[in-house]
């Protein structure tokens, strides 16, 4: 589940596991860009740590 909102006038994405998620993950455009620049390393990290998720 993804929501779009604003924080201090800047756009923010909020990622939730479900509608009742108590601890959503939120970030703005700057962090989104950083994630995209490092997406392959993030994918590798997830693959290496599948059991812990």
RATA-V335005 format. One record per run of one state. SS is the DSSP state (@ for helix, = for strand, . for the rest). FROM is the first residue (numbers start at 1). TO is the last residue. Records with the same first field share a line. If there is no record, write none. Layout:
SS: FROM-TO, FROM-TO
//
This chain:
.: 1-1, 8-9, 16-24, 38-38, 49-49, 53-53
=: 2-7, 10-15, 25-28
@: 29-37, 39-48, 50-52
//
